[in-house]
Amino acid sequence: MATEIKNIWYNPANSAFEGRIDIRRNGKSFRYPCAVEGPMNMSPAEVRARMEVQAKRMSDSDPAIFSYL
């Protein structure tokens, strides 16, 4: 399972980093919106790691509810 993080930005209204993670599994890509609450000066590595964990957790859902790219 490969992950690719795209378009991370900070949303000051929610005090959170937001972005999307693409997970490639069995030749198909699945996109997950993620949000990580924290201060604007949070380490970029920490933000990416937390987003990856979130996306992987969401990717364990029932395959019947996936949308394909």
trRosetta pair geometry for C-beta under 8 A, 3 or more apart (Angstrom, degrees):
i j d omega theta_ij theta_ji phi_ij phi_ji
1 23 6.0 -5 -176 -171 101 104
1 24 7.0 163 -157 76 50 56
1 25 5.2 -3 -113 -90 88 94
1 56 7.4 102 128 -120 145 99
1 59 7.4 131 -158 124 140 156
2 23 7.2 156 81 -156 47 52
2 24 4.5 -4 59 50 98 109
3 21 5.8 -16 -164 -175 106 108
3 22 7.0 148 -158 80 52 52
3 23 5.4 -21 -101 -100 75 73
3 24 7.7 -159 -75 16 29 75
3 52 5.4 101 126 -130 168 98
3 55 6.5 122 -132 90 125 140
3 56 7.3 -63 -74 -62 135 94
4 21 7.1 151 75 -161 44 59
4 22 4.5 -12 59 59 99 102
4 23 8.0 -173 22 -75 69 31
4 24 7.5 47 -5 -18 105 103
5 8 6.5 8 160 -44 112 112
5 19 6.2 34 -172 135 91 141
5 20 7.8 153 -156 88 51 45
5 21 5.5 -26 -102 -106 65 79
5 48 5.5 -94 -37 -135 170 95
5 51 6.1 86 -119 98 120 137
5 52 7.1 -71 -66 -67 113 86
6 19 6.5 170 82 -180 46 102
6 20 5.3 -22 67 72 96 91
6 21 7.4 165 21 -95 75 29
6 22 6.5 40 -5 -10 119 103
7 19 5.3 166 93 -140 65 85
7 20 6.0 25 57 25 108 92
8 17 5.7 5 -172 179 102 111
8 18 7.3 162 -149 83 55 36
8 19 3.8 -34 -95 -70 62 141
8 44 7.9 126 96 -144 155 91
8 47 6.5 102 -165 136 147 132
8 48 7.5 -79 -64 -80 156 76
8 51 7.4 -112 -101 -44 117 164
9 17 7.1 165 86 -153 30 66
9 18 5.9 -21 64 61 79 84
9 19 6.7 142 14 -74 61 82
10 16 7.5 173 -152 96 60 31
10 17 5.5 -41 -98 -98 65 67
10 18 7.8 137 -116 15 17 75
10 40 5.3 62 -162 -123 159 87
11 14 4.6 20 106 36 117 102
11 15 7.7 -53 92 3 73 14
11 16 5.4 -7 55 65 102 77
11 17 7.5 155 13 -110 78 16
11 18 5.3 37 -17 -6 119 120
11 35 7.7 -36 28 -134 131 111
12 15 6.8 26 -157 -78 40 50
12 40 7.2 -4 -95 -72 87 121
14 18 7.6 64 64 -47 138 116
14 35 7.0 -40 127 -166 145 135
14 37 7.3 -104 146 -104 88 85
15 37 5.9 41 106 -152 88 83
15 38 7.2 -176 152 58 85 18
15 39 7.3 -25 -168 -93 99 38
16 35 4.7 29 154 -179 138 100
16 36 6.0 159 -162 76 86 36
16 37 4.6 -48 -95 -93 96 54
16 38 7.0 81 -118 22 51 59
17 35 6.9 163 82 -154 49 52
17 36 4.7 -7 55 57 99 95
17 38 6.8 -16 -4 48 99 101
17 42 7.1 -108 -27 60 127 131
17 47 4.8 4 57 -147 168 126
17 51 7.4 -83 106 -60 115 119
18 33 7.3 -5 -170 -175 95 92
18 34 7.1 167 -151 90 51 53
18 35 4.8 -13 -101 -102 79 83
18 36 8.0 -171 -73 22 37 64
19 33 7.8 174 97 -152 29 57
19 34 5.8 -17 68 62 72 93
19 51 6.0 -6 64 -134 114 153
20 31 5.6 2 179 -172 121 99
20 32 6.6 155 -158 77 70 41
20 33 5.5 -40 -100 -99 81 54
20 34 6.9 144 -111 14 27 82
21 31 7.3 156 80 -153 42 52
21 32 5.0 -19 61 61 91 96
21 34 5.6 35 -7 -11 110 130
21 51 5.6 164 -55 149 126 102
21 52 6.4 158 -130 -99 149 49
21 54 7.5 144 10 79 144 91
21 55 3.6 -79 80 -74 144 157
22 29 5.2 -10 -172 -167 110 110
22 30 7.1 148 -157 73 58 40
22 31 5.3 -25 -99 -97 74 73
22 32 7.9 169 -86 18 27 72
22 69 7.6 -21 -135 -9 114 158
23 29 7.2 147 76 -154 39 57
23 30 5.0 -22 62 62 91 95
23 31 8.0 179 19 -81 69 26
23 32 6.8 25 -4 -2 108 115
23 55 5.8 168 -44 150 117 116
23 56 7.0 138 -100 -90 144 59
23 59 5.0 -42 69 -90 165 148
24 27 7.6 4 -178 -120 93 8
24 28 7.1 168 -151 83 60 33
24 29 5.2 -29 -95 -95 74 71
24 30 7.8 172 -84 18 27 71
25 28 6.2 -28 70 62 65 81
25 30 6.7 -9 23 4 106 116
25 59 7.0 140 -24 -178 145 129
28 66 8.0 70 129 149 139 146
28 68 5.9 -64 -163 -132 121 100
28 69 7.7 143 -177 40 75 79
29 68 7.7 100 64 -161 63 62
29 69 4.5 -38 81 43 108 127
30 59 6.0 128 89 -117 143 99
30 66 5.8 -70 -114 -150 121 112
30 67 7.6 120 -136 65 77 59
30 68 7.6 -54 -90 -108 70 47
30 69 7.4 -166 -88 -8 25 102
31 67 7.7 -46 43 79 90 102
31 69 6.2 87 -21 -58 110 125
32 54 7.2 -177 135 119 131 89
32 55 4.2 153 68 -128 142 87
32 58 4.8 137 -133 78 139 144
32 59 6.8 -92 -47 -56 141 85
34 50 8.0 158 165 117 128 77
34 51 4.2 117 114 -145 153 87
34 54 4.5 126 -132 88 114 138
34 55 5.7 -65 -61 -55 130 89
35 54 7.9 -171 43 -164 44 173
36 42 7.6 -138 121 101 119 162
36 47 5.4 171 68 -141 151 71
36 50 4.4 98 -116 101 133 133
36 51 5.8 -86 -36 -61 122 80
36 54 7.4 -142 -72 -21 87 141
38 42 4.1 41 130 -58 133 148
38 46 7.6 -164 -173 115 176 122
38 47 7.2 -139 53 -90 141 88
39 42 5.4 140 65 -43 69 84
42 46 5.5 -106 168 77 99 124
42 47 5.6 113 109 -57 117 98
43 46 4.1 86 70 3 98 107
43 47 7.0 -166 93 -8 52 82
44 47 5.5 -51 -147 35 36 114
44 48 6.3 35 157 -17 68 105
45 48 5.9 -55 -148 38 30 109
45 49 6.3 31 154 -21 65 108
46 49 5.7 -55 -145 36 30 111
46 50 6.3 26 158 -16 65 107
47 50 6.1 -61 -150 38 27 107
47 51 6.3 24 155 -17 64 110
48 51 5.8 -58 -146 38 30 110
48 52 6.3 34 155 -23 65 105
49 52 5.8 -54 -151 33 29 113
49 53 6.6 30 152 -19 63 104
50 53 5.7 -51 -150 33 34 112
50 54 6.5 36 151 -20 65 104
51 54 5.6 -53 -150 35 34 114
51 55 6.3 31 155 -17 67 106
52 55 5.9 -57 -146 38 30 108
52 56 6.2 28 158 -17 66 108
53 56 5.9 -58 -147 39 27 109
53 57 6.4 31 154 -22 63 107
54 57 5.8 -59 -154 33 29 112
54 58 6.5 22 153 -14 65 106
55 58 5.7 -56 -149 39 34 109
55 59 6.2 36 152 -26 67 107
56 59 5.5 -52 -143 33 33 115
56 60 7.2 42 154 -29 60 96
57 60 6.2 -51 -166 17 33 113
58 61 6.1 -15 177 -23 54 113
61 65 5.8 -68 142 63 126 117
61 66 7.3 154 85 -66 109 77
62 65 5.5 72 78 7 91 101
63 66 5.5 -28 -159 -7 54 121
